[in-house]
């Protein structure tokens, strides 16, 4: 299954991962420049690396995430989350136009909730293959 994940990650990187990672990195840079929003910048950089190589990894909610991450997610949603969610949606449209791009378009849509509320989540390795099998 690792070979399949490798192939999917390489194709993902070529078709949309690189561009989405740049979008997250730009959001991270803007957040770090504003000093007070450095925690948001760190989350954006973490997600940028996830966007580069997502297959074989997933995000899960941290059980110890408290009210601060909830408040932070609201602030993130207003200032950066919805822009990134729109980016995922717009990137998925051309992917759905080709047969090879359909799984990547679907994966892009599945990342919208993570782009809207990244705080209180962590990226973990998974033993499951593509599609949860």
N, C-alpha and C positions, 0 to 999 in steps of 0.2 A: 504494500500500500504506500510505502514511502516513495517509490518511483512514481506512482500516480500523483501523489501530492507534489513532488518535484516538478513534474511536467505541467500540472495545473498552475503552480506558482509561477513558473517561467512564462506561461501564456498570459496569466493574470498581469504580471509585471509589464509585459509588452503592450497589452490592450488597454489597461486602465489603472493598474496599480501604481505605476510611476507618477501619473498625473494627479491621482488622488493623494499620494504621499506628498507631492509638492504643495498641494492645497493645505494639507494638515501642517506641513512645515512652515508655510507662510503664516498660518493662524498662530502657530507656536512662537514664531519670531515676534509677531505683533504683541502677543501676550507677554513675552519676556521683556520687550522694550518698555512696556507700561508698568514695570516693576511690581505693582500690587497684584497683578494677575499672573505672576510666575507659576503658581500651581496649575493654572489652566494651560500655560505653555508647556509644562512638563507632560501633562495629559495629552496635549496635541502631538508632541514629539513621539510619545509612546504609541499613539494611534498611527502616526506616520510610518513607523517601522512595521506595525501590524498590517498596514495597507500594502506594503511592499511584498509581504510573504505570508498571506493569511491561511492558506490551506495547511491543515495539520495543527492549527491553533484555533482557539476560540476565546470569547470573553465570558466571564462569569461575574456575578455580583459578589462583592466582598461582604461577608456576613457582619463584619465589624464597622461597615460604613455607617456613619451617623447622619445627624441633621445637617452638618456642615457640607457634606457631599450633596445633599438634596438642594440646599440653598445654592451651592456652587453650580449645580446642573441647571438651575433656573437662569442664573446669570450667563452661563455658557450658552444655553439655548437661545437667549436673546441676542447675544453679540456674535457668536460664531457657529453654533450648532445648526441653525436653519440654513446658513449658507452652504455648509458642508453637506447637509442632507439634500439640498437642491443639486449640488454637484454630483452626488451619488445617483440621484434620480436621472439627471440629464446624461450622465455617463452610461447608464443602463440602457437607455433608448437605442443607441446604435448597436449595442451588443446584442439586443434581442432581434436585430434584423438579419443576423447570420446564424446558422445552425450551431457552429462551434462557439459562438458568443452567448448563447442562451444560458448555460450554467453560470457564466461570469456576470451576466445581467442580473440573474437571480441572486447571486452572491452579493452583488452591489446593493440590491434592494434590501438584503438582510442586514447590511451594515448601517442602514439609516438610523435605527434605534440607538446604536452605539455612538454614532456621530452626534445625535441629539443630546444624549446624556452619558458622557464618558466617565464622569467622576463616580467613585464607588464601585468601579469594575476593574478587573485585572485580566490580563491575557495569559492563558494557560495552554500548555500542549495537550493535544487530544490524541487518543489512539484510534478514534473513529475516522473512517475515510470520508471522502467527499459525499455530501448528501446525508450524513448521519448514519451511514451503514457501518 
